[in-house]
């Protein structure tokens, strides 16, 4: 059975949910092999084994001291040595750049922002994408080289299957050309106690209708254990951090539940959340475009609706 390479998304060995999802998908296509770069391997190994990694290619040292080019070079080296059935990468801005560079280096086809990946009939890899702001669903298959695929978060439910997690240290040295941009410094994002936006199963977002007061949105999100997002209008107005923006020019999310509060539903915002499994909107304008998209809509003032919903949810917890 051919290997399927999965680039591990982690912070100092703390493996993110996106990697568990990719390992689950990889088992549909072949034998999952994780590619771990950086420090914290001892902490990560247990998680990778838990979700079915049969092998772990490990690289430590200076790779993460630079921007994405060394990671693309490493994956290209592994593609050449292992001839995998596919390479799966998280569909983050960094992940998509790594995947694009890898596709060029290996002369392979690239599919980005897949929302489903399955073994194709008669071999190969079949993917599904949601494109043009969710207006179309596209079935795509790579026909040249190794399929390089970036997968949106929440595209699969992580399934625990014990893997051997055989540790293989890779001898790799980045080229001089790959060292052209060094990371000078970094600091962790201030913890909010909420899930990471791109990984959260539930996202509650606020828009222009909040008038800059996100307290009701945050309280409602906290009652659900949800992440908090914002529309571009809210971010541009300085009401919420840019890192929380959901939309074509922000983060693209695909949670199990998305609640849009005071958001009109411009095409730019819809492009970032339209693949959510269930969508609820709260808006006092009953003609807001967002209502064309939702599964459930509430016509009302978010400042009246959200506190009632928050109270009811908290009461149900007993």
C-alpha positions in Angstrom: 0.0 0.0 0.0 1.4 3.4 -1.0 2.2 6.0 1.6 0.3 9.2 1.9 2.3 12.1 3.3 0.7 14.4 5.8 2.4 17.6 6.8 1.9 18.0 10.6 0.5 21.2 11.8 1.7 21.8 15.4 3.0 24.3 17.9 6.0 23.0 19.9 4.7 19.5 19.6 1.0 20.2 20.3 -0.7 18.7 17.3 -3.6 20.6 15.9 -7.0 19.1 15.1 -6.4 19.7 11.4 -3.6 17.0 11.4 -5.9 14.4 13.0 -8.4 15.2 10.2 -5.7 14.8 7.5 -4.5 11.5 9.0 -8.1 10.2 8.9 -8.4 11.2 5.3 -5.0 9.7 4.4 -6.2 6.2 5.5 -8.8 6.4 2.7 -6.0 6.6 0.2 -3.2 4.5 1.6 -0.8 4.3 4.5 -0.6 7.5 6.5 2.9 8.9 7.1 3.3 12.1 9.1 6.0 14.6 8.3 7.0 16.4 11.5 9.2 19.5 11.4 10.6 21.3 14.4 10.7 20.8 18.2 8.4 18.9 20.5 8.4 15.5 18.8 8.1 13.5 22.0 4.8 15.3 22.8 3.5 14.9 19.2 4.3 11.3 18.7 1.5 10.0 20.9 -1.1 12.1 19.1 0.1 11.1 15.7 0.1 7.4 16.6 -3.4 7.8 18.1 -4.8 8.9 14.7 -3.1 6.2 12.6 0.3 7.5 11.5 2.2 4.3 10.6 5.5 6.2 10.0 6.8 9.6 11.1 9.4 11.4 9.1 11.1 13.8 11.5 13.3 16.8 10.8 14.6 19.0 13.5 17.0 22.0 13.4 16.9 25.1 11.3 14.0 24.3 8.9 11.5 26.4 10.7 14.0 29.3 11.2 13.1 30.4 7.6 9.8 30.9 5.7 8.1 28.2 3.7 10.7 27.3 1.1 12.7 24.7 3.2 9.5 22.9 4.1 8.6 22.6 0.4 12.2 21.3 -0.3 11.9 18.7 2.4 8.5 17.5 1.1 9.9 17.3 -2.5 12.8 15.2 -1.2 10.3 12.8 0.5 8.1 12.7 -2.6 11.2 11.6 -4.6 12.2 8.9 -2.1 8.8 7.5 -1.2 6.6 7.9 -4.3 3.5 8.6 -2.2 -0.1 8.2 -3.4 -0.7 11.9 -2.3 0.6 14.7 -0.1 -2.0 16.3 2.2 -1.4 19.8 3.6 -3.5 22.0 5.9 -5.3 24.6 3.9 -3.9 27.6 5.7 -2.1 30.5 4.0 1.3 29.0 4.8 0.1 25.5 3.9 -1.1 26.6 0.5 2.2 28.3 -0.3 4.1 25.2 0.7 1.8 23.1 -1.5 2.2 25.4 -4.4 6.0 25.4 -4.2 5.9 21.6 -3.8 3.8 21.1 -6.9 6.2 23.2 -9.0 9.2 21.3 -7.6 7.7 17.9 -8.3 5.9 18.9 -11.6 2.6 17.7 -10.0 -1.0 18.8 -10.0 -2.3 20.9 -7.2 -5.8 21.1 -5.7 -6.4 23.7 -2.9 -9.2 24.1 -0.4 -10.6 20.6 -0.8 -13.7 19.9 1.3 -13.6 16.2 0.6 -11.0 13.7 -0.5 -11.7 10.1 -1.4 -10.0 7.3 -3.3 -11.0 7.6 -6.9 -12.6 4.8 -8.9 -9.9 2.8 -10.6 -7.2 4.4 -8.6 -6.1 8.0 -8.1 -7.5 10.6 -5.7 -10.9 12.3 -6.1 -11.5 15.6 -4.5 -14.4 18.0 -4.0 -14.0 21.8 -3.8 -16.5 24.6 -3.1 -15.6 27.4 -5.5 -16.7 30.9 -6.6 -17.9 31.9 -3.1 -19.6 28.5 -2.7 -21.7 29.0 -5.8 -20.4 25.8 -7.4 -19.2 22.4 -6.2 -16.3 21.0 -8.3 -15.1 17.5 -8.6 -11.3 17.5 -9.4 -8.6 14.9 -9.9 -4.9 15.4 -10.4 -3.8 13.9 -13.7 0.0 14.6 -13.5 2.6 13.7 -10.9 1.8 13.2 -7.3 -1.6 14.7 -6.1 -0.7 17.7 -3.9 -3.9 18.6 -1.9 -4.6 21.2 0.7 -7.7 20.4 2.8 -10.0 22.8 4.6 -10.4 22.4 8.3 -13.4 20.4 9.5 -13.6 18.5 6.2 -13.4 15.2 8.1 -14.2 13.9 11.6 -11.0 12.6 13.2 -11.1 8.9 13.8 -8.8 7.2 16.3 -7.0 4.2 14.9 -3.7 3.1 16.5 -0.7 3.5 14.2 2.8 2.1 14.5 4.3 5.6 14.4 7.7 4.3 13.4 10.2 7.2 13.9 12.5 7.9 10.9 14.9 10.8 11.2 15.4 12.5 7.8 18.7 13.8 6.7 17.9 17.2 5.2 19.7 20.4 4.7 17.9 23.4 3.2 19.5 24.9 0.1 21.1 28.3 0.3 18.3 29.7 -1.9 15.8 28.5 0.7 17.5 30.6 3.4 16.7 34.0 1.7 14.1 35.0 4.3 14.7 34.2 8.0 12.1 34.6 10.7 13.6 37.3 13.0 11.2 36.8 15.9 7.8 35.4 16.8 5.5 35.4 19.8 2.5 33.3 20.7 -1.0 34.8 20.2 -2.5 35.9 23.5 -4.7 33.2 24.8 -8.5 33.9 24.8 -9.7 30.6 26.2 -11.7 30.1 23.0 -11.0 27.6 20.2 -8.8 28.5 17.3 -11.1 30.1 14.6 -10.1 27.9 11.7 -10.4 24.7 13.8 -13.5 25.4 15.8 -16.6 23.2 15.4 -18.8 26.2 16.2 -18.2 29.8 15.1 -20.2 32.9 16.1 -19.4 36.0 14.1 -20.4 39.6 14.4 -20.7 42.3 11.8 -21.7 45.9 11.2 -24.9 45.2 13.2 -22.9 45.0 16.5 -22.0 48.7 16.1 -18.7 47.9 17.7 -20.1 46.1 20.8 -19.1 42.5 20.5 -19.9 41.6 24.1 -23.2 39.9 23.3 -21.5 38.0 20.5 -18.7 36.9 22.8 -21.1 35.9 25.6 -23.2 33.8 23.2 -20.0 32.2 21.8 -18.7 31.3 25.2 -22.0 29.6 26.1 -21.5 27.3 23.1 -17.8 26.9 23.5 -17.4 28.6 20.2 -14.8 30.7 18.4 -15.5 34.3 17.6 -15.3 35.7 14.1 -15.9 39.0 12.5 -16.9 40.4 9.1 -14.6 42.6 7.1 -16.7 45.6 7.9 -16.3 45.1 11.6 -12.5 44.5 11.2 -12.1 47.5 8.9 -13.9 49.7 11.5 -11.4 48.6 14.1 -14.0 46.8 16.2 -12.3 43.4 16.2 -8.8 42.0 15.3 -7.9 41.2 11.7 -6.9 37.7 12.8 -10.6 37.0 13.5 -11.9 38.1 10.1 -14.0 35.5 8.2 -14.2 36.0 4.4 -12.5 35.9 1.1 -9.7 38.2 2.4 -9.7 36.7 5.9 -10.0 33.1 7.2 -12.1 30.5 5.5 -13.9 28.4 8.0 -16.1 25.3 7.6 -17.5 24.5 11.1 -20.4 22.3 12.0 -22.3 25.4 13.1 -21.9 29.0 12.0 -23.9 31.8 13.5 -23.8 35.2 11.7 -24.9 38.0 13.9 -25.6 41.4 12.4 -23.9 40.4 9.2 -25.6 41.4 5.9 -24.1 38.5 3.9 -21.9 40.2 1.3 -20.3 37.8 -1.2 -16.9 38.5 0.4 -18.1 37.2 3.7 -20.0 34.3 2.2 -16.9 33.0 0.5 -15.3 32.4 3.9 -18.1 30.5 5.6 -20.5 29.1 3.0 -19.3 25.5 3.4 -20.3 25.4 7.0 -22.5 22.4 7.7 -25.4 24.4 9.4 -25.8 28.2 9.2 -27.9 30.4 11.4 -28.3 34.2 10.9 -29.6 36.9 13.3 -30.4 40.1 11.6 -33.1 42.8 12.0 -33.2 43.3 8.2 -35.5 40.6 6.8 -34.2 41.3 3.3 -30.5 40.8 4.2 -28.7 38.6 1.6 -27.5 36.3 4.4 -31.0 34.9 4.7 -30.7 33.4 1.2 -27.9 31.1 2.5 -29.0 30.0 6.0 -30.6 26.9 7.3 -32.3 28.9 10.1 -32.9 32.6 10.3 -33.9 34.9 13.1 -35.3 38.4 12.2 -34.5 40.5 15.2 -32.0 42.8 17.0 -29.0 40.8 18.0 -28.8 42.8 21.3 -32.2 41.4 22.2 -31.9 37.9 20.7 -28.4 36.9 21.8 -28.8 37.5 25.5 -32.0 35.4 25.5 -30.3 32.6 23.6 -27.2 32.8 25.9 -29.4 32.6 29.0 -31.4 29.6 27.7 -28.2 27.7 26.7 -26.6 28.4 30.1 -29.8 27.3 31.9 -29.9 24.1 29.9 -26.4 23.1 31.3 -28.0 22.9 34.7 
